[in-house]
Amino acid sequence: MSAPASVPDTLDTPSKQGFHRRIGVFDSGLGGLSVLRALHQYLPLAEMLYVADSGHAPYGEKDTEHIIARSEYITNFLLEQGAQAIVIACNTATAAAAQHLRNRWPNVPIIGVEPGVKPAVTHSPSGRIGVLATPGTLASPKFQHLVERHGRNADITLQACPGLAKEIEGGELDTPRLRELVTQFARPLQEAHSDTIVLGCTHYPFVRPLFEQVLGPEVRIIDTSDAVARHVAHLVTELPACAPQTCSGHIRFWSSGKPAHLSQIVQRWFNLECEAQALP
């Protein structure tokens, strides 16, 4: 998770962005690491606190009440660790629980993620859009309103991907089973001649190369993790600085599943040494 060679000019003094700030990030499991990676690129000096709720993954196949309860528990935990802002790095949890968390903690910036329907419609030459997401995200009122707002003039094919996030949780990103699922879920979008595809789950960017192989180079793939990181990077400038001695600039990890597995994945995917702890 090293910082990129350059940071977009839209950020003022990028070397200072997030200095002495603490940001909590959570997901149902490993998918939020795609958002964490982008956040760390834009805010290399901020301290990141990441919770993988792998013991309850995948959220996309859980009921709304369960997702809200887990989101509230994890948010409270991150705030107890000193987080000044919370990033819900999960499309399903954003759809199910973001407003609940904002009502519960009205003075805490709570940033969610949502499928990039708007940029997809903007960039599609033909207006034929495909959205890959969990069943929970596609069924949520929040997502349906998103499509109503930005997709009225587009031909949008919605493709639920049950089991895909769970398979990615295993940590191997190019297996026969993953290729089988990617091919299966891409096929309806190919049949609909979609030229722009939205990755509507934070797990899916980790298998983007597999989708690119199946869909071909002429299909644009939209991933919103970079846009979320940009938004958070601007937002943290308005937060008060933590005491320097209490904000180290490191990334700390917790898991409700197997912390050793999370540590191994962070090492394998990002070449970053860490020792994840068990979520209480």
C-alpha positions as CSV (number, residue, x, y, z in Angstrom):
1,M,0.0,0.0,0.0
2,S,2.8,2.4,-0.8
3,A,1.8,5.9,-1.9
4,P,1.7,6.5,-5.7
5,A,4.4,8.3,-7.5
6,S,2.1,11.3,-7.9
7,V,-1.1,12.5,-6.3
8,P,-3.7,14.5,-8.4
9,D,-3.3,18.3,-8.3
10,T,-6.8,18.6,-6.9
11,L,-5.3,17.8,-3.5
12,D,-3.4,20.6,-1.8
13,T,0.0,19.7,-0.4
14,P,-0.6,16.0,-0.7
15,S,2.3,15.1,1.6
16,K,0.4,16.7,4.5
17,Q,-3.1,15.4,3.6
18,G,-4.5,13.4,6.5
19,F,-1.6,14.2,8.8
20,H,-2.6,13.4,12.4
21,R,-6.0,12.3,11.4
22,R,-7.6,8.9,12.2
23,I,-10.0,7.2,9.8
24,G,-12.1,4.1,10.5
25,V,-12.9,1.8,7.6
26,F,-15.0,-1.4,7.6
27,D,-16.4,-4.0,5.2
28,S,-18.0,-7.4,5.5
29,G,-14.6,-8.8,4.8
30,L,-11.7,-8.3,2.4
31,G,-13.5,-6.2,-0.2
32,G,-13.0,-2.9,1.6
33,L,-9.2,-3.4,1.2
34,S,-9.7,-1.9,-2.3
35,V,-11.1,1.3,-0.8
36,L,-8.4,1.2,1.9
37,R,-5.7,1.0,-0.7
38,A,-7.1,4.1,-2.5
39,L,-7.4,6.0,0.8
40,H,-3.9,5.2,1.7
41,Q,-2.7,6.5,-1.6
42,Y,-4.3,9.8,-1.1
43,L,-3.7,10.0,2.6
44,P,-0.4,8.3,3.3
45,L,0.1,10.0,6.6
46,A,-3.3,9.4,8.1
47,E,-3.8,6.5,10.5
48,M,-6.2,3.9,9.1
49,L,-8.2,1.5,11.2
50,Y,-9.7,-1.4,9.2
51,V,-12.2,-3.9,10.4
52,A,-13.0,-7.0,8.2
53,D,-16.3,-8.5,9.5
54,S,-15.3,-11.8,7.9
55,G,-17.1,-13.8,10.6
56,H,-20.3,-12.4,9.2
57,A,-19.5,-12.3,5.5
58,P,-20.9,-11.9,2.9
59,Y,-23.3,-9.1,3.8
60,G,-24.9,-9.3,0.4
61,E,-26.6,-12.4,1.4
62,K,-27.7,-11.3,4.9
63,D,-30.9,-9.6,6.0
64,T,-31.0,-5.8,6.5
65,E,-31.4,-6.0,10.3
66,H,-28.3,-8.1,10.6
67,I,-26.3,-5.8,8.5
68,I,-27.5,-2.7,10.5
69,A,-26.6,-4.4,13.8
70,R,-23.1,-5.4,12.6
71,S,-22.5,-1.9,11.1
72,E,-23.5,-0.2,14.3
73,Y,-21.3,-2.5,16.5
74,I,-18.3,-2.0,14.3
75,T,-18.8,1.8,14.0
76,N,-19.0,2.0,17.8
77,F,-15.8,0.0,18.1
78,L,-13.9,2.2,15.6
79,L,-15.0,5.3,17.4
80,E,-13.8,3.8,20.6
81,Q,-10.4,3.4,18.9
82,G,-10.4,7.2,18.2
83,A,-11.7,7.2,14.6
84,Q,-12.7,10.7,13.5
85,A,-14.6,9.6,10.4
86,I,-16.1,6.3,9.3
87,V,-15.9,4.9,5.7
88,I,-18.4,2.2,5.0
89,A,-16.3,0.3,2.4
90,C,-19.1,-1.9,1.4
91,N,-21.9,-1.2,-1.1
92,T,-24.4,-3.5,0.7
93,A,-23.7,-2.0,4.2
94,T,-24.0,1.5,2.7
95,A,-27.4,0.7,1.2
96,A,-28.6,-0.9,4.4
97,A,-27.1,1.0,7.2
98,A,-25.5,4.3,6.2
99,Q,-28.5,6.5,7.1
100,H,-29.0,4.6,10.4
101,L,-25.4,5.2,11.4
102,R,-25.7,8.9,10.4
103,N,-28.8,9.2,12.6
104,R,-27.0,7.4,15.4
105,W,-23.9,9.6,15.2
106,P,-24.9,12.9,13.6
107,N,-21.7,14.6,14.4
108,V,-19.4,12.0,12.9
109,P,-18.6,12.1,9.1
110,I,-19.9,8.8,7.7
111,I,-19.0,8.1,4.1
112,G,-20.4,5.3,2.1
113,V,-19.8,3.8,-1.3
114,E,-22.4,3.2,-4.0
115,P,-22.2,1.6,-7.5
116,G,-21.0,4.1,-10.1
117,V,-24.1,4.3,-12.1
118,K,-23.8,8.0,-12.8
119,P,-20.3,7.9,-14.2
120,A,-21.2,4.8,-16.2
121,V,-24.1,6.6,-17.9
122,T,-21.9,9.6,-18.5
123,H,-19.1,7.6,-20.2
124,S,-21.1,4.9,-22.1
125,P,-21.2,5.5,-25.8
126,S,-24.4,3.5,-26.3
127,G,-26.2,3.9,-23.0
128,R,-26.1,0.2,-22.4
129,I,-24.8,-0.3,-18.9
130,G,-24.2,-3.5,-16.8
131,V,-24.1,-3.5,-13.0
132,L,-22.5,-6.4,-11.1
133,A,-23.4,-6.4,-7.5
134,T,-24.6,-8.5,-4.6
135,P,-28.2,-9.5,-4.3
136,G,-28.6,-7.3,-1.3
137,T,-27.3,-4.2,-3.0
138,L,-29.5,-4.7,-6.1
139,A,-32.6,-5.2,-3.9
140,S,-32.1,-2.2,-1.7
141,P,-34.3,0.9,-2.1
142,K,-31.1,3.1,-2.0
143,F,-29.8,1.4,-5.2
144,Q,-33.2,1.5,-6.9
145,H,-33.3,5.3,-6.2
146,L,-29.8,5.6,-7.6
147,V,-30.9,4.0,-10.9
148,E,-34.0,6.1,-11.0
149,R,-31.9,9.3,-10.6
150,H,-29.1,8.6,-13.0
151,G,-30.2,5.8,-15.3
152,R,-33.5,6.8,-16.7
153,N,-32.1,7.4,-20.2
154,A,-29.9,4.3,-20.1
155,D,-30.5,0.6,-20.8
156,I,-29.2,-1.0,-17.6
157,T,-28.8,-4.7,-17.1
158,L,-28.6,-5.7,-13.4
159,Q,-26.6,-8.8,-12.6
160,A,-26.6,-10.3,-9.1
161,C,-23.4,-12.2,-8.3
162,P,-24.2,-14.6,-5.4
163,G,-21.2,-16.4,-4.2
164,L,-18.6,-14.2,-5.9
165,A,-17.6,-12.1,-2.9
166,K,-17.4,-15.2,-0.7
167,E,-15.1,-16.8,-3.2
168,I,-12.8,-13.8,-3.3
169,E,-12.7,-13.9,0.5
170,G,-10.6,-17.1,0.2
171,G,-7.7,-14.9,-0.9
172,E,-6.8,-16.6,-4.2
173,L,-7.7,-14.3,-7.1
174,D,-7.4,-16.6,-10.1
175,T,-9.0,-20.0,-9.5
176,P,-11.1,-22.2,-11.7
177,R,-14.1,-21.5,-9.6
178,L,-13.6,-17.7,-9.8
179,R,-13.2,-17.9,-13.5
180,E,-16.4,-19.9,-13.8
181,L,-18.3,-17.4,-11.7
182,V,-16.9,-14.4,-13.6
183,T,-17.8,-16.0,-16.9
184,Q,-21.3,-16.8,-15.7
185,F,-22.0,-13.4,-14.4
186,A,-20.5,-11.6,-17.4
187,R,-22.5,-13.5,-19.9
188,P,-25.9,-11.6,-19.5
189,L,-24.0,-8.3,-19.8
190,Q,-22.4,-9.5,-23.0
191,E,-25.7,-10.7,-24.4
192,A,-27.1,-7.2,-23.6
193,H,-24.2,-5.6,-25.5
194,S,-23.3,-3.5,-22.4
195,D,-20.3,-1.4,-23.2
196,T,-19.8,0.0,-19.7
197,I,-19.7,-2.2,-16.6
198,V,-20.1,-1.1,-13.0
199,L,-18.3,-3.1,-10.2
200,G,-21.0,-2.7,-7.6
201,C,-19.2,-4.5,-4.7
202,T,-15.8,-3.5,-3.2
203,H,-14.7,-7.1,-3.5
204,Y,-15.0,-7.2,-7.3
205,P,-12.0,-4.9,-8.2
206,F,-9.7,-7.7,-7.0
207,V,-10.9,-9.8,-9.9
208,R,-11.2,-7.0,-12.4
209,P,-8.5,-8.7,-14.6
210,L,-10.7,-11.7,-14.9
211,F,-13.7,-9.6,-16.0
212,E,-11.4,-7.7,-18.4
213,Q,-10.3,-11.0,-20.0
214,V,-13.9,-12.2,-20.4
215,L,-15.5,-8.8,-21.5
216,G,-12.6,-7.7,-23.7
217,P,-10.7,-4.4,-24.0
218,E,-13.6,-2.5,-25.7
219,V,-15.7,-2.6,-22.5
220,R,-15.1,0.1,-19.9
221,I,-15.1,-1.0,-16.2
222,I,-16.1,1.5,-13.5
223,D,-14.7,1.2,-10.0
224,T,-15.6,4.0,-7.5
225,S,-12.9,3.4,-4.8
226,D,-10.8,6.3,-6.2
227,A,-13.7,8.7,-6.1
228,V,-14.5,7.8,-2.5
229,A,-10.8,8.3,-1.5
230,R,-10.8,11.7,-3.1
231,H,-13.9,12.7,-1.2
232,V,-12.5,11.5,2.1
233,A,-9.2,13.3,1.4
234,H,-11.0,16.6,1.1
235,L,-13.2,16.0,4.0
236,V,-10.4,15.2,6.5
237,T,-8.9,18.7,6.1
238,E,-11.9,19.9,8.1
239,L,-11.3,17.6,11.0
240,P,-9.2,18.6,14.0
241,A,-5.8,17.0,14.2
242,C,-5.2,14.2,16.7
243,A,-2.4,14.6,19.2
244,P,0.8,13.6,17.2
245,Q,1.8,11.0,19.8
246,T,-1.6,9.2,19.5
247,C,-1.8,9.1,15.7
248,S,1.0,7.2,14.2
249,G,0.1,7.1,10.5
250,H,0.1,3.3,10.5
251,I,-2.7,1.0,9.4
252,R,-4.2,-1.3,12.0
253,F,-6.4,-4.3,11.2
254,W,-9.1,-6.3,13.0
255,S,-11.1,-9.3,11.9
256,S,-14.2,-11.0,13.3
257,G,-13.2,-14.1,11.4
258,K,-9.6,-15.3,11.3
259,P,-7.1,-12.5,12.0
260,A,-4.2,-14.6,10.7
261,H,-6.0,-14.9,7.3
262,L,-6.5,-11.2,7.1
263,S,-2.8,-10.7,7.9
264,Q,-1.8,-13.1,5.1
265,I,-4.0,-11.5,2.6
266,V,-2.7,-8.0,3.3
267,Q,0.9,-9.3,2.9
268,R,0.0,-11.2,-0.3
269,W,-2.0,-8.6,-2.0
270,F,-0.2,-5.4,-0.9
271,N,3.2,-6.6,0.4
272,L,2.5,-5.0,3.7
273,E,3.4,-6.6,7.0
274,C,0.7,-6.5,9.6
275,E,-0.6,-8.4,12.5
276,A,-4.4,-8.3,12.5
277,Q,-6.2,-8.6,15.8
278,A,-9.4,-10.3,16.7
279,L,-12.4,-8.0,16.8
280,P,-13.8,-8.1,20.3
